[in-house]
Amino acid sequence: MVQMKTSRGHPARHMGARQIYEALRDQILGRVYGADGLLPSSRALAHELGVSRSTVTVAYEQLVAEGFIDMRHGARPRVARAVTDVGRAGTASRASSRRPRLSAYGERVRQAAPRAEPPARNPIANFRYGDLSPSDFPVLAWKRAVVAAMTRRREKLSYDEPCGSLRLRTALQAYLWRSRTVRCDVDQIVVVNGSQQGLDLCARLLLDSSDRFVMEDPGYLMARRVFSATGASAVPIPVDTDGLETERLAKTEARLAYVTPSHQFPMGGVLPIARRHQLLAWARRFDAYVIEDDYDSEYRYDTKPVPPLHALEGSDNVIYLGTISKTLSPTLRIGYLVVPSGLQSVFSAAKQIMDRHTPLAEQDALATMLESGGYDSHVRRVRRRNGERRQTLLDALHRRFGERIRIEGAAAGLHVVVWFRDLPQTCEAALIEAARARGAGIYPVSALFDQRRSPRRPDGVGLIMGYAALEARQIERGCQLLAQAVDQVRPRR
C-alpha cells in the first residue's frame, strides 16, 4: 500500500496530479522502493487514493519525463536505474566525505564554537542573564516611532551612511553627554548591529594573529571569542571586588584591552579612579586601545551612573561601546561605538564592507524616541521595575539560604552572582541538572573564567542569576526550586 499524506500529515484524499507526483518523487529519492522497485499500476493507485486513473497517469507521465521511472506497455512502472545509481553514489560520497576545508579564521571559529545547550522545556523560572521581560518593552511608543519612520517620504530608496543616519548619531551625541558625560563629535559615532558587531569590527581592524589582547578574568565570553577568532592570544587578568587588577598590567604588552569598568561583567565591581588612570597610562605606554563596554550603565540603584573612561583626560586610546539591548530589547540589534578621530574613516569603510549600514527604519525610530525624551522616560521606568525585581530576588535568596550564600554585584545591572559556601565545585553539574529538572534555569559563573587558568577558577559553586525577564512570583518560585536542588546535591556530613 502506498502511504501518501498531505502537508499537515493527514491521509491524502482527492489529491491532484501534482501532489501525487511530488509524493512519489520524494519516496523514490528516499529509496522507499529500493533498486529497480516497482510502483503500483495506475489503476491500483487510483483506486487506493480515490482519484481518477487519468490523474495518476498524468503524475506518472511527469515522473517518466524527468527520468524518475521507466514505463512499458502492460507492465507496472519501475524506478529508473539511473536514479538508484545516483542515490547510491550520493550516499557513498557523504559517507566518505572529509571535514569541509575552511580558512584559518573559519577553523578558529569552528573550534571555539559554543556548545548548544538544549533549552529547558517550559521553565518555571529561567535566570538566564541578558533576557528582558516583554512587558517592559514600550510597544506603543516604538510602534508610533516605526510607523512614522516607514511613512516618512524619502526622495529615493538608497543606501545610507555606513556609520549610521546623521539624525540618530546626533541624537546619540546628545544622549551620551547628558547621561554619561561623554563628549564626542558626531563623526566619531558608528552605529552597529548590536555590541557584538562593534566588537567584531574592533577585532578585525585592530588585531593580527600574532597579537595579544587583555581580558578580564572572569569576563564576557563572547568578547573573548570574537577576539580569539582573529588568531590573537588572550591575556587573562584577574578581577577583584573593584574590577580589573590593573597593577598586573605593568609588564603586559598587548594590542588592546577589553574592559567593563563601570560594572564589571560578571562580578559587578566598579573600577576606582586610580585604576582607571593606571589603565589609560598602560594604553599610552604600549600604544594599545582600550575597548570600554558600557553595557548596562543605566541600571544603578544606589548611586548615579559612574562616569566612563571615555570622559577622563588622556582617553584618546579609548573606544566606547554602548547598546540598547539592555534597555529596549536585544532583538533590535542596535549598538554604537565612539571611536578616536583617527579611526573614524577605517571603521566607516569596514562597516560598509560588512553590511552597508544598520537598518534605517529602526535607526529613525530610536532617534525619534531619543529626541522626544521617550527613551529617557522608558529607561527610568524599567530601572524602577528592575530595581523591584532585584530586591525580590535578594530577599528570596536570603530567606532561602541565609548565611550559606555570598552575593556579589547587586548594586547595579540586571544580574547578581551568588556563591554557595557549602557546595564544592564538584557539585556544579549536578546542581544545574537538578534545578533544571525542577523547572529552574541556572547558569554557572565558572564558564566565564579563562579555561586555561584552572588555578583561577572558583573553588565553590557560583551562579550568575539574571532577573530582568522574571516577575516576582517567578523569582520566588525559582528560588524555592533552587533551594530544593541545593538540598538534593549538597554533600552529607
C-alpha positions, 0 to 999 in steps of 0.5 A: 500500500502506498502511504501518501499524506498531505502537508499537515500529515493527514491521509491524502484524499482527492489529491491532484496530479501534482501532489501525487507526483511530488509524493512519489518523487520524494519516496523514490529519492528516499529509496522507499522502493529500493533498486529497480522497485516497482510502483503500483499500476495506475489503476491500483493507485487510483483506486487506493487514493480515490482519484481518477486513473487519468490523474495518476497517469498524468503524475506518472507521465511527469515522473517518466519525463524527468527520468524518475521511472521507466514505463512499458506497455502492460507492465507496472512502472519501475524506478529508473536505474539511473536514479538508484545509481545516483542515490547510491553514489550520493550516499557513498560520497557523504559517507566518505566525505572529509571535514569541509576545508575552511580558512584559518579564521573559519577553523578558529571559529569552528573550534571555539564554537559554543556548545548548544545547550538544549533549552529547558522545556517550559521553565518555571523560572529561567535566570538566564542573564541578558533576557528582558521581560516583554512587558517592559518593552514600550510597544506603543511608543516604538510602534508610533516611532516605526510607523512614522519612520516607514511613512516618512517620504524619502526622495529615493530608496538608497543606501545610507551612511555606513556609520549610521543616519546623521539624525540618530548619531546626533541624537546619540551625541546628545544622549551620551553627554547628558547621561554619561558625560561623554563628549564626542563629535558626531563623526566619531559615532558608528552605529552597529548591529548590536555590541557584538558587531562593534566588537567584531569590527574592533577585532578585525581592524585592530588585531593580527594573529600574532597579537595579544589582547587583555581580558578580564578574568572572569569576563564576557565570553563572547568578547573573548571569542570574537577576539580569539577568532582573529588568531590573537592570544588572550591575556587573562587578568584577574578581577577583584571586588573593584574590577580589573587588577590593573597593577598586573598590567605593568609588564603586559604588552598587548594590542588592546584591552577589553574592559567593563569598568563601570560594572564589571561583567560578571562580578559587578565591581566598579573600577576606582579612579586610580585604576582607571588612570593606571589603565589609560597610562598602560594604553599610552605606554604600549600604544594599545586601545582600550575597548570600554563596554558600557553595557548596562550603565543605566541600571544603578540603584544606589548611586548615579551612573559612574562616569566612563573612561571615555570622559577622563583626560588622556582617553584618546586610546579609548573606544566606547561601546554602548547598546540598547539591548539592555534597555529596549530589547536585544532583538533590535540589534542596535549598538554604537561605538565612539571611536578616536578621530583617527579611526573614524574613516577605517571603521566607516569603510569596514562597516560598509564592507560588512553590511552597508549600514544598520537598518534605517527604519529602526535607526529613525525610530530610536532617534525619534524616541531619543529626541522626544525624551521617550527613551529617557522616560522608558529607561527610568521606568524599567530601572524602577521595575528592575530595581523591584525585581532585584530586591525580590530576588535578594530577599528570596535568596536570603530567606532561602539560604541565609548565611550559606550564600555570598552575593556579589554585584547587586548594586547595579545591572540586571544580574547578581552572582551568588556563591554557595559556601557549602557546595564544592565545585564538584557539585556544579553539574549536578546542581544545574541538572537538578534545578533544571529538572525542577523547572529552574534555569541556572547558569554557572559563573565558572564558564566565564573564567579563562579555561586555561587558568584552572588555578583561577577558577572558583573553588565553590559553586557560583551562579550568575542569576539574571532577573530582568525577564522574571516577575516576582512570583517567578523569582520566588518560585525559582528560588524555592526550586533552587533551594530544593536542588541545593538540598538534593546535591549538597554533600552529607556530613 
